[in-house]
Amino acid sequence: MAAPTSAARQAKPQARRLAILSPRVFAWTKAILFVLCLGPFARLVIGAPLDLLGVNPVETIRRSTGTWTLVFLLITLSVTPLRRVTGWPWLARFRRMLGLYAFFYAVLHLISYVWLEQYFDAAAIVKDIVKRPFITIGFVAFVLMVPLAATSTDAMVRRLGGRNWIALHRLVYVLAICGVIHYWWLVKRDITQPAIYALLLALLLGFRAFAALAKRRA
């Protein structure tokens, strides 16, 4: 057997360092990621009083928060594939925070609709949910997110038990599909962007299906 090259010998310690982050590096990485995730929200907060949100600020807020909800959902779903491909187990430690950011922007999205668009008119909101399919499925997606956010703490994981918690959090696949459909039905003409999100979601779900099938065969 050939002896490993110097490049290969140097790559192994580097790979080990990437696979294991020190507590200090992890804390700094998480803090930076936390701030970056607040970027879209900060843009809206700063842009609203400065009149930087365009001719229709309400629509800008609604569309931005909805888009970022879907983006964070897809980022959360990408953690497991990235962890398996790269061999970096610490990536999984960011998944909860990313999922909660998806819920955070979903709450803002709902508030922008209920408050800024419907002015808390319950009758109009119920009528919209019943008659407009994209709002119906969007509301379903939000309802599915609530138990996932509520059970995201370590205490709830222990209370539910590992298997029950995992089974419950598989709802993320359903709500992600609902989110993509909600966006697709919302767009009336150019479906390029929702089609991109649909393709990304299909790839992420396909990765999981393939991995589960391979595990079952093994």
N, C-alpha and C positions, 0 to 999 in steps of 0.2 A: 504494500500500500504506500502511495506517495505521501511524503511529509507535507503538512499544511504549509502554505505559503505565508510570508510575513504579513501580507494584507489580510489573509484569513485569520491569522492569530490576533491581529489588531481589531478585526471586526467583532470577534466574540465578546471581549470586554465591553465594547461600545454597545452591542446588542443587549447585554445584561443591564447596562446602565439605563437604556431606554425602557427596558421591561420593568424596572423597579425604580420608582421615584422616591427620593428622600422625603420625609415629612415636611421639611421646610420648602423644598421645591414644589411639592404638591400643593401646599397651602398658598404659595404665591401664584401658581398656575390657576388654581381655583378662584382666587380673588380677582385675577385679571379677566378670567372668563366671565365671572359674575358681572363685572363692570361692562364688559363688551356686550353682554346680553341685554343690558339696560339701554344700550345705544338707541334702538328704535323708539323706545319710550321717551328718552331724553329729547330726541329730535322733535317729537310731537309737543312735548311740554314747552320747549324753547320756541318752537315755530309758531304755536298758536297765538301768543300775545304779540309776536313780532310780525304777524300776518305773512308767514312764509309757507302756508299750507295750501296755497292756490286759491282759485276763485270759489271753490266749494270745500271749506275746511272740514265739514262734517263727513263728507264722502271720503276725503283723504284720510281722516282718522279711522273711519270704519274699514276702509280697504287696507290700510297699512297694518292695523292690528289683526285683521283676518289673515292677511298674507303671512305675517310673522308667526301667528299661531300654527299655521301649516308648516312653515319652515322649521320651527322648533320641534314639531312632531316628527318630521322627517329626520332631523338631526338626531333626535333621541333614538329613533329606530335604527339609525346607522351606527350607533355605538357598538352593538354586538358584532356586526360584520367587520367593522374596523378593528375591534379587539382581537378577533380571530385571525384576521389577515396579517396584522402587524405583530401579534404576540405581546401586546402591551395590556396586561390585565387591569392596570390602573385607570384605563379609559372608562371602565364600568362605574367608577366612583363619581363620574360626572353625570351619569344618566339621570339620577333623581333630580338634580338641579335643573337640567335641561328640560325634563318633563314638566317640572313645576313652572318654568318660564313659559312653556307652551300653554299651561293653564292660566297663567297670569295674563298673557296676551289674549286668550280666549275670553276671560272676564272683561277685559277692556273692550274687546270687540262687541260683547253683549251689551255692555253699558252704553257704548256709543250708539247702538241701535235703540235700546230701550229709552235712554235719556235724550240724546241729541237728535234722534230722528223721530221717535214716537212720543216724546215728552210724557212718558209713564202712562200712556193711554192703554190700559189693560185690554179694553175691548178691541182696539185697533191691533194690538199685538197678537191677541188670540186669533183674530180674523186673518192676519197675515200668515201666522203659522199654519192655519188650516188650508188657506187658499193658494199660498205660494210655495211650491215644492222645494225650492232651494233654501228657503227659510226653515221649512219643516225639517229637512235632513240636517241642516246646520244646528238647529235646536237639539235634535237627537244626539249629534256629536258632542255638544256641550254637556248634556245630561250624562253621557257616558264618561266624560272626563271627571265629573265631580267625585265619584267614589274612588277613582284612581288617585286624585290629589289628596282626598281625605285619608287614604290608607298608605301614604307615602313615607310615614315616619317609621323609625325602627320599632317603636312600641306597637304599632299596628301590624307590622310584619310578625312580631312575636305573638300577638294576640290571635291573628288569623291562622298562623302556622304557615310554614314555607310553601307547601303545595297549594293551599287555598289562596294564598296571596299571589302566587304565580298564575293560578287559573283566573283570578279576578283581573289581573293586570294584562292578560291577553286581550282584554277589551280594547286595548290601544290599537290593535290591528283593525278592528271594526270601526272605531271612531276615526282613524286615519283615512279609511276608505270613504266614510261619510263626509269627512272634511274635503277630500278631493272632489267628490261628487257635488258638494255644496258650492265649491268654487267653479266647477265646470258649468253647472246650471245657472250660476249667477252671470257668467260671461255670455253676452248675446251674439257677438260677432267673432272676434279674434280669439280662438281657443288655444293659441300657441302655449301660453304660460300654464294654464291648467293641464294641458297635455303633457308638458314637461314634468309637472309634479306627479301626474298619474304614472308616467314612465318610471320616475325615480321610486315611487312607492311600489310599483310592480317588481322592480329589481330587488328592493329590500325584502319584500315578502317572498319573492322567488328564492332568494338566498336562504331564508329561514326554512322554507319548504324543502329545499335541496339538502340542507344540513340535517333536518329532522329525518328525511328519508335515508340519508347515508348512515345516520346513527342507528336507525331501526334495522337496516341491513347488517350493520356490524354486530 
